[in-house]
Amino acid sequence: MIKLNNTYCMDNLELMKQIADNSIDLIYCDILYNTGKKFKDYDDNLGTPQEAVEWYKPRLTEMKRILKTDGNMLLQMDYRLVHYLKVELDNIFGLKNFQDDIVWWYYNSNSGNSKKSLKKKKDNILWYSKSKDYYFNYMKASDPLNEKQLKRFSKIDENGECYYNNVSQDGKKIRVYLKNDKRVMLQNVWQIPIPQKVEYDTQKPIELLERIVNIFSKEGDIIADFFCGSGTTLVVAKELGRQYIGCDINPKAIEITNNRLLEIN
């Protein structure tokens, strides 16, 4: 029986088969990118892109089955598989349930130099829902106005309210008030630095997972990561009052994850 707030060292497909239908609020996975590389902590080689898609297909099908009707699924990958898996995910989840392709720009990465290519400094995060009624935290998907944006509200009216002058679509002069425009919506390109000190190969930043967990889930929700690596998703879930299920086939990954979870009160 699958227990919440637990980690499992096993094949994620076998684990997902044991999870009940419509039971997970948010699935986030930093999947195998199929780089062909043998990292210190794991082997990232699933064969050709077509072979990789065949390996993923039953796992994606299970993810849809266990996702709640109002749930979200976000899969992180890079250019090697994103176009192949986008087509497969459209087939499984339905094109109407594709919500966005979020770009994580890790602008401080040293991706090497080449005279015949551009530096690769981004990952893609494909966001799918199971229905049109998916959960989305609008307020958590916005940022406070920065100093430059605040400077626009330089005028003060007779009541002491800050505003700036603008023109409406019909050409009329209008006032835009700070009190009505305190936050701006996040875009689908996220500029978050890559961690410089990590416990596990390709470990993702806390800030990235905090943003995902805050936007796509609420307190008490169940979050699953079936490629959990060093457990950043689960650490953030626990810190933000969510329940979690973690899985990785690598014993070292589970050991690191469990140690990190134990450090959280």
Stockholm file with secondary structure:
# STOCKHOLM 1.0

chainA/1-265         MIKLNNTYCMDNLELMKQIADNSIDLIYCDILYNTGKKFKDYDDNLGTPQEAVEWYKPRLTEMKRILKTDGNMLLQMDYRLVHYLKVELDNIFGLKNFQDDIVWWYYNSNSGNSKKSLKKKKDNILWYSKSKDYYFNYMKASDPLNEKQLKRFSKIDENGECYYNNVSQDGKKIRVYLKNDKRVMLQNVWQIPIPQKVEYDTQKPIELLERIVNIFSKEGDIIADFFCGSGTTLVVAKELGRQYIGCDINPKAIEITNNRLLEIN
#=GR chainA/1-265 SS CCCSSEEECSCHHHHHTTSCTTCEEEEEEECCCCCCEECSSCEECCSSHHHHHHHHHHHHHHHHHHEEEEEEEEEEECTTTHHHHHHHHHHHHCGGGEEEEEEEECTTCCCCCCSSSCCCCEEEEEEEESSTTCCCCTTTTEEECCHHHHTTCCEECTTSCEEEEEECTTSCEEEEEGGGCCEEECCSEEECCCCSSCSSTTCCCHHHHHHHHHHHCCTTCEEEETTCTTCHHHHHHHHTTCEEEEECSCHHHHHHHHHHHHTCC
#=GC SS_cons         CCCSSEEECSCHHHHHTTSCTTCEEEEEEECCCCCCEECSSCEECCSSHHHHHHHHHHHHHHHHHHEEEEEEEEEEECTTTHHHHHHHHHHHHCGGGEEEEEEEECTTCCCCCCSSSCCCCEEEEEEEESSTTCCCCTTTTEEECCHHHHTTCCEECTTSCEEEEEECTTSCEEEEEGGGCCEEECCSEEECCCCSSCSSTTCCCHHHHHHHHHHHCCTTCEEEETTCTTCHHHHHHHHTTCEEEEECSCHHHHHHHHHHHHTCC
//
